[in-house]
């Protein structure tokens, strides 16, 4: 009878907060302990999560994803973990955002999980502040095994010739999401694809250091179609290798919204050959409207010609000074 009363109480707790019967039953299936939960205790946890900055409209999604969060002991589990996470953050809403993304972060032990993680990353040259930023940006990191998951990522990056005493730490800090990928199923196949294009070890190190997100993309679904597109546009294999070595994101940019419009502008409006883009891969990183179209129009007004790098490799002030548009500085 008592269990039924408790179950009824928790049902009303959820209904009062906008959950429908289907959602409630799904949560009860996910977490059997909810059936024996006192409504008051669930309310305490709910109110605490709200008090740390999780918006009330997002709380149903957080709890729906992870109903067990309402069963955690408030003072022995929730508060200590939130306080610990708060010391890692620099902005007020970072902890709330991390919990919203991955509420399971609250189940992990400070001593058994968080402290070893801090030590692991600090040994790779990351500061405590940087580790905090990584964990709050990609809170799933706290659920990864150091031995089975994170060490494999480190060994993979080391196989590129990157040092474990600082360089690898910089890669992980720059793109913490790389740690969520499988070396065997994603990172290594993508690396092999980059090698097949003709990238050297130095180029591959540069990709990892400056654009680690490229290593995380699927070679067959993303990188290969972009290479095919570039070939259709007239780039030769050696030019594609130069493009990728110079500006690796060319492999993950949208062909429809990014590469295509720039190549079309280069050819049809600027009247330049694609060879020039191959010689200056950074052409693809510049904004079409704010940089390419504006500067081309200004140069055309004065009937000036220059290389792409001369046109684009400087800020607006230097560009205006270089080509005599001094009056436009005012």
N, C-alpha and C positions, 0 to 999 in steps of 0.2 A: 504493500500500500504506500509506504514511504517513497519507494522508487518511482511509483506512478505519479505521486504528488510532485516529486522533484522534476520528473520528466515533463509534467504539465507546466510547471513553473518555468522551465527553460524554454518550452514552446512559446509561452507568452512573452518571455524575454525577447525572443527573436521576432515574434510578430510585432511587438511594440516598436521594433527597429526596422520594420519594412520588409522582412524576409517572408517569402511565400512558403506554403507547406512543402512544395517540392524541394526548395533549397534547404529547408530545415531538416527534412529527412535525409538528404544527401550528406549534410554535415554530421548528423547523428550516426550515419553509416561510417563516415570517415573517422569519427572519434567517439567511441562507445562511452568514454568517461563523461561525456556531456549529459548523458541520461541521469547521472547521479549528482550533477552539479547543482549547487544552491544558486538560485537566481541572483542573490545579493553578491555572491563572489564573482559571477560572470559580469555583473554590472560594475564591480570594482575594477576589474581588468579592462573592461570597455572604456570606462571613464579615464583610467590611467593612460591608455593608448591615445585617447583624445587629447589629454593634457600635455603630452610630449610633442604634439604638433601634427598628428595624423588627422587629416580633415574628416569630419563626420560623414561626408558623402563617400569617402574612400574606405571607411572602416568596414562596411558590409562586404566589400570585395576582399579585403585583407582577411577577415574572419572566415568568409566563405572558402577562400583558398586554403586557410590553415585554422580550422576551428579549435584545434588543440591549444591555441594561444590563450583561450579563455580559461583553460584548466590549470595553467601554470600558477605556481605560488607567487603572489604579487611581490612580497617583500624578500623572499629568498631567491627568486629566479628572475622575474621581470625587471624589477628596479635595479639590482646589481648589474645586469647585462646592459641595460640602457645607459646607466651611469658610465660603464666602461666604454661603450661605443661613443658616448658624448665626448670623452677625453680624446678620441681619435679624430673628431671632426673639428672644422674651423668655422663652419657656417651653421646657424641655428636650425635650419630645416634638413640638414644632411642625414641625421639619424632617422627622423621620421620617414624620409624618402627611401632610405635603405630598408627599413622594416616594411614599408608599403610594397617595395619590389620583391622582397624575399623574407616574409615573416618568420620563416624557419630559423633565421639567424638567432632568434631569441632562445632557441632550445639548446644552443651549444654552450659548453662550459668555458668560462673565462680562463681557468687554470689549465684545463685539459686541451683546449682547442685554440683559443685566441693567443695565449702567451707563446706556445710553440710556433704559431704562424708568424708572430712578430719577430721571433728569433730567427726563423728561416729566411724571411725577407731582409732582415737587417744584415744577415751574413752575406747577402748578395749585393749589399751596398745601398739598400733603400733605407731612408731615415724613418723614424716612427711616424712622423707627420705624413710621409709619402705612403707608408703602409696603411695608415688610417684612411687616406684618400682612396686608395685602391679598394679597400674592403667596403667602404661606404658607396663607392661607385658601382662595384660589382660584388654585392654581399654574398653571392653564391660561393665566393672563394672560401669562406669559412667552413663550407661543407666538404671541400675537397681534401682528399688524403694527401699528406705531404709525400709519403713514400710512393703511393700508387699513381698519383696524378701530377702534383707540382714538380717533383724531382724529375719526372720524364720530360716536362716542358723545358726545364733548365738544361737537361742533358741535350735536348734537341737544339736549343739555341747555342749551347757550347760547341756542338758539332759543326756549326757555321764558322767557328773560330772566335766567337765572342767570349770575353772573360767573365768568370763567375764572381770576381771581386768588385764589380761595379757596373760593367756594361750591360750584363743581362738584367740586373736590377732596374736599369733605366728603361729597358724595353718593356718590362712588366709594369712599371709605373706609367709609362706612356699609353699602354693599351692593356689594361687588366683583363679584358675579355678574352685575350689569347689563351688564358689559363683554362678556359672552359672547353677548349677544343681537344680532340684526340690527335696525338702525334701520328699514329698509324693511319687513321681514316681521313684526316684533313691536312695537318701541317706538312707531313712528309710528301704526300702526293702533290701538294701545291708547290713545294720546294722543287720537286723533280720536274714539274712543268716549267718552272722558271729557268731551271738549268737547260731544259730542252730548247729554250728560246735563244740560248747562248750567253746567259748571264754568268759572270765569273764569281769566284768566292767573294771578292771585294764588293761586287755589285749586290750579292745576296746579303752580305753583312749590312750594307747601306739600306736595303729594303727592310730588314729586321729592326734596325735602329731608328729609321725615320718614318717608315710606313708599315709597322707590324700588322696593321689591319689587312693588308694585301695577302699576307700569309694565311689569314683566317678564312679567305674566300674559297669557294669550291672551284677547283681548276676546270672541271668539265662543264659546270653550269654557268660560270661567270667569266673566268679568265679566257678560256678557249674561244667562246663566242666573240669576245672583244678582239682577240687576235684575228679571227676570221673576218671581222668587220674592217679592221685596219688594212688587211690584205685586199679586200674588195675596193677600198678607197685608193689603192695604188701603192701602199707602202711595201717595200721589199723586206725579206726576212731580217737582213742586217739592220735596216732602218727601224724595224719593230723592236729589235734587241736594244738599239740605241735609245729609242723612246722609253722603253720599260726601265732600262738602267738609269736614265736621266730623270724620269718622272713615273715611278711605279704605279700610282693610282690610275694611270691611263688604262690599266687592265680591269679596273672595277667601276669606272665611270659609266654612266648611262650612255649608250650609243645614240639614243633618241634625243635626250635632253642636254647632253654635254658634248660628247665627241663630234656627233653629226653636225650640229649648228656651228661649231668652231671650224671644222674642216670646210664646210660650205662657205663660211665667211672668208676664210683664208683664200679659197680658190676663186669664188665668184665676186666678192666685193673687193678684197685686197689685191686680187690678181697675182697671187704668189703661188709658187709650186709647193707641193707637200714636202719636198726635200728640205725646205727651210724649217718646217716643224720638226722633222727628224733631227736636224742640227741643233734645234732649240726646243727640247721636250717640254720645258716649263711653259711653253705657249699654251698648253692645255690646262694649266692651273689658273690662268688669269680670267677674270670675269668678262663675259662677252659684252654686256652693256656698259658697265662702269669703266672698263679698261680698254678692251680691244676696239669697240666701235668708236668710243670717244677719241682715243689717241689717233686712230686711223683718220678720222674726220679732220682733226686739227692739222695733221701732217699734210693731208690732201689740200687743205685750204692754202697752205704755203708752198704746195708742190714740192714737198721734201720727200726724199727717199732714204731709208736706213734699214739695217737688219732688224729682225724680230727682237733680238736681245737688246739692241740699242733702244728700240722703241718701248720695250716692256720691263727691262731690268732696273727700274728705278721708281721711286715714289713720284707722286704727281708734281710736287714742287720742283724736284730735280729735272723731271721731264720738261716742264715749262721753261725752265732756265736753259736747259741744254739746247732746245730748239727755238729759243727766242720769243717765247710767248710770255715775256715778262709782265706785260700789261695785264695778263689774266691772273696774276698773283694777288692783286688787290682785292 
